């Protein structure tokens, strides 16, 4: 996903297929930090507070839209995985049913 906001050389970015908790990347040439969207806490990386203060203030005003943007590519994939898992369970169930029918049929042949 592209840069969401930029202050000079510091930018706020978000990437698809990121792990939980929902967060943004605050990136500059000499640092990168991950900031959790729910409470704007730095969860990884290091930067001086002065380096990220403007971005945190911006994110505070856009927290709801950031959470929605994070959910778009990340939650979509989760639902696709759940659908795929459900199909596999369904396919496995049919295979077992087909095997059971074949065994019953074969057993009938032997009687």
FITOR-965383 format. One record per residue: x, y, z of N, C-alpha, C, CB in turn; residue in one letter. Coordinates in steps of 0.02 Angstrom, whole numbers, plus 50000, padded with zeros to 5 digits. Glycine has a CB too. Layout:
<atoms>
  n_east  n_north   n_up  ca_east  ca_north  ca_up  c_east  c_north   c_up  cb_east  cb_north  cb_up  resn
       X        Y      Z        X         Y      Z       X        Y      Z        X         Y      Z     A
...
</atoms>
This chain:
<atoms>
  n_east  n_north   n_up  ca_east  ca_north  ca_up  c_east  c_north   c_up  cb_east  cb_north  cb_up  resn
   50043    49942  50000    50000     50000  50000   50045    50061  50000    49951     50000  50061     X
   50024    50114  49968    50067     50173  49962   50074    50211  50028    50039     50220  49909     X
   50115    50263  50024    50123     50308  50081   50056    50342  50094    50179     50360  50068     X
   50036    50343  50157    49972     50373  50176   49978    50448  50190    49944     50338  50236     X
   50036    50467  50217    50047     50538  50234   50122    50550  50238    50011     50557  50301     X
   50141    50612  50226    50212     50629  50227   50222    50698  50259    50242     50627  50155     X
   50271    50702  50303    50294     50765  50331   50368    50769  50314    50281     50770  50409     X
   50386    50807  50264    50457     50811  50244   50482    50742  50223    50500     50839  50301     X
   50534    50718  50258    50563     50653  50240   50532    50596  50280    50637     50654  50251     X
   50486    50610  50325    50454     50559  50366   50387    50542  50335    50446     50583  50441     X
   50373    50477  50328    50310     50456  50298   50275    50402  50340    50321     50430  50227     X
   50209    50400  50333    50169     50348  50365   50149    50300  50309    50105     50378  50401     X
   50164    50237  50320    50150     50186  50269   50111    50128  50300    50216     50160  50238     X
   50079    50091  50257    50042     50031  50278   50051    49980  50223    49966     50047  50291     X
   50059    49917  50242    50071     49864  50193   50016    49811  50199    50140     49832  50203     X
   49999    49781  50143    49951     49726  50142   49984    49664  50173    49927     49710  50069     X
   49943    49620  50198    49966     49556  50227   50009    49565  50289    50005     49517  50175     X
   49999    49620  50325    50035     49629  50388   50001    49590  50444    50039     49704  50406     X
   50040    49572  50493    50015     49535  50550   49979    49582  50599    50071     49498  50586     X
   49943    49553  50644    49910     49591  50697   49960    49608  50751    49850     49552  50727     X
   49950    49658  50791    49893     49704  50793   49898    49755  50735    49890     49741  50861     X
   49843    49786  50717    49844     49837  50664   49894    49893  50682    49774     49866  50651     X
   49937    49910  50635    49987     49962  50648   50007    49996  50583    50049     49932  50682     X
   50043    50052  50590    50071     50087  50533   50147    50089  50541    50041     50160  50527     X
   50180    50098  50485    50253     50107  50484   50265    50182  50479    50287     50068  50424     X
   50306    50209  50524    50330     50278  50517   50403    50271  50496    50321     50321  50584     X
   50417    50297  50436    50481     50283  50404   50516    50348  50384    50470     50238  50342     X
   50581    50349  50395    50625     50402  50371   50690    50369  50349    50637     50458  50426     X
   50737    50408  50326    50800     50379  50304   50838    50345  50360    50843     50433  50273     X
   50834    50372  50420    50875     50347  50475   50837    50308  50529    50911     50403  50507     X
   50773    50297  50520    50735     50257  50568   50671    50230  50538    50719     50299  50631     X
   50645    50179  50570    50578     50153  50555   50549    50127  50620    50581     50096  50500     X
   50487    50146  50634    50453     50121  50693   50384    50096  50671    50447     50175  50748     X
   50358    50048  50709    50290     50023  50699   50249    50052  50756    50287     49945  50697     X
   50192    50082  50739    50149     50114  50789   50080    50081  50786    50144     50190  50776     X
   50060    50051  50843    49995     50019  50848   49941    50072  50840    49987     49981  50916     X
   49891    50060  50798    49840     50109  50783   49794    50121  50843    49799     50086  50723     X
   49778    50070  50880    49728     50077  50934   49748    50127  50987    49716     50010  50965     X
   49812    50129  51005    49833     50174  51059   49895    50216  51041    49848     50135  51122     X
   49917    50211  50979    49974     50250  50953   50038    50239  50993    49956     50323  50952     X
   50048    50177  51014    50108     50157  51050   50158    50129  51000    50091     50106  51105     X
   50222    50147  51008    50275     50118  50967   50284    50046  50990    50342     50158  50973     X
   50276    49998  50944    50282     49927  50962   50345    49895  50935    50221     49889  50936     X
   50380    49929  50890    50443     49903  50865   50483    49961  50835    50432     49847  50811     X
   50548    49954  50837    50592     50005  50810   50608    50059  50860    50561     50035  50748     X
   50651    50104  50840    50672     50159  50885   50675    50224  50846    50739     50143  50918     X
   50652    50276  50879    50657     50344  50852   50652    50392  50912    50602     50360  50798     X
   50684    50449  50905    50676     50500  50956   50605    50528  50952    50730     50556  50949     X
   50574    50544  51008    50506     50572  51006   50500    50631  50958    50485     50593  51076     X
   50550    50673  50955    50547     50731  50911   50542    50711  50837    50609     50775  50921     X
   50567    50651  50820    50565     50628  50751   50495    50606  50730    50614     50570  50741     X
   50453    50586  50777    50388     50558  50758   50329    50596  50787    50385     50486  50780     X
   50341    50649  50824    50287     50685  50858   50233    50710  50809    50316     50743  50898     X
   50254    50737  50752    50205     50762  50703   50163    50705  50674    50240     50800  50647     X
   50195    50649  50661    50159     50592  50633   50110    50563  50683    50209     50538  50611     X
   50130    50559  50746    50085     50534  50797   50024    50580  50804    50121     50526  50865     X
   50036    50645  50803    49981     50693  50807   49934    50685  50748    50007     50766  50810     X
   49963    50676  50688    49921     50665  50628   49882    50600  50635    49966     50663  50565     X
   49915    50547  50657    49881     50482  50664   49825    50485  50716    49933     50427  50684     X
   49835    50524  50769    49783     50531  50820   49718    50558  50789    49807     50578  50878     X
   49724    50604  50745    49666     50632  50711   49636    50588  50657    49684     50698  50681     X
   49672    50536  50637    49651     50492  50583   49648    50419  50604    49698     50500  50523     X
   49643    50407  50668    49647     50338  50694   49593    50293  50664    49641     50339  50770     X
   49531    50317  50660    49477     50275  50634   49488    50258  50561    49409     50311  50642     X
   49507    50306  50520    49519     50291  50449   49579    50246  50440    49528     50356  50409     X
   49630    50253  50483    49688     50208  50479   49668    50137  50495    49743     50232  50527     X
   49626    50128  50545    49603     50060  50563   49564    50029  50505    49560     50062  50627     X
   49522    50069  50473    49484     50043  50416   49530    50026  50357    49431     50095  50394     X
   49579    50070  50344    49626     50056  50290   49666    49993  50304    49674     50116  50279     X
   49685    49982  50366    49724     49922  50383   49681    49859  50372    49748     49925  50456     X
   49617    49864  50389    49573     49805  50384   49559    49786  50311    49507     49820  50419     X
   49559    49833  50265    49542     49818  50195   49584    49760  50167    49552     49879  50152     X
   49649    49767  50162    49688     49712  50132   49702    49654  50180    49754     49738  50106     X
   49701    49667  50244    49719     49615  50292   49660    49571  50312    49749     49647  50353     X
   49603    49599  50325    49544     49559  50343   49517    49521  50283    49490     49604  50373     X
   49522    49551  50224    49498     49516  50163   49534    49450  50156    49510     49560  50100     X
   49599    49450  50167    49639     49389  50161   49619    49339  50215    49713     49405  50166     X
   49604    49363  50275    49584     49317  50329   49519    49281  50310    49575     49356  50395     X
   49471    49319  50282    49408     49287  50262   49418    49238  50205    49357     49340  50242     X
   49462    49254  50159    49477     49207  50104   49507    49143  50132    49525     49240  50053     X
   49552    49149  50182    49582     49090  50213   49528    49048  50248    49637     49110  50263     X
   49482    49082  50283    49429     49045  50317   49384    49009  50267    49386     49093  50360     X
   49368    49041  50211    49328     49009  50159   49364    48949  50130    49310     49059  50103     X
   49429    48956  50119    49469     48901  50092   49470    48843  50141    49540     48925  50076     X
   49479    48858  50205    49480     48805  50256   49412    48770  50259    49498     48834  50325     X
   49358    48808  50253    49291     48779  50255   49281    48733  50195    49237     48834  50256     X
   49306    48753  50136    49300     48711  50077   49340    48646  50086    49325     48748  50014     X
   49401    48652  50116    49441     48592  50127   49404    48544  50174    49510     48610  50156     X
   49374    48572  50227    49336     48529  50274   49278    48496  50237    49310     48570  50335     X
   49245    48535  50195    49189     48508  50157   49212    48454  50109    49154     48565  50119     X
   49267    48467  50073    49294     48417  50026   49314    48354  50063    49355     48446  49988     X
   49346    48361  50121    49366     48303  50160   49304    48264  50182    49407     48325  50222     X
   49252    48299  50202    49190     48265  50223   49161    48225  50166    49139     48315  50248     X
   49161    48253  50106    49134     48217  50047   49177    48156  50032    49131     48262  49986     X
   49243    48164  50038    49287     48108  50023   49274    48051  50072    49360     48129  50027     X
   49264    48067  50135    49249     48015  50184   49182    47983  50168    49248     48044  50256     X
   49132    48023  50150    49067     47996  50132   49072    47950  50071    49017     48052  50119     X
   49111    47971  50021    49120     47930  49961   49154    47864  49979    49161     47967  49908     X
   49204    47866  50022    49239     47806  50043   49192    47760  50081    49300     47824  50087     X
   49151    47789  50125    49103     47749  50163   49054    47714  50116    49064     47793  50214     X
   49029    47751  50066    48982     47721  50018   49016    47665  49980    48956     47775  49969     X
   49079    47674  49959    49115     47623  49922   49124    47561  49965    49183     47649  49898     X
   49140    47570  50030    49149     47513  50074   49083    47476  50085    49177     47536  50141     X
   49030    47512  50093    48964     47480  50102   48946    47441  50039    48908     47533  50118     X
   48958    47471  49980    48944     47438  49918   48985    47374  49912    48957     47485  49859     X
   49051    47379  49926    49095     47322  49921   49073    47267  49969    49167     47342  49935     X
   49055    47288  50030    49034     47239  50079   48972    47202  50055    49020     47273  50147     X
   48927    47239  50021    48868     47208  49993   48885    47157  49940    48821     47259  49965     X
   48938    47169  49901    48960     47122  49850   48985    47058  49880    49013     47153  49808     X
   49016    47064  49939    49046     47005  49971   48994    46961  50004    49097     47027  50021     X
   48937    46988  50022    48886     46948  50056   48851    46901  50011    48835     46993  50088     X
</atoms>
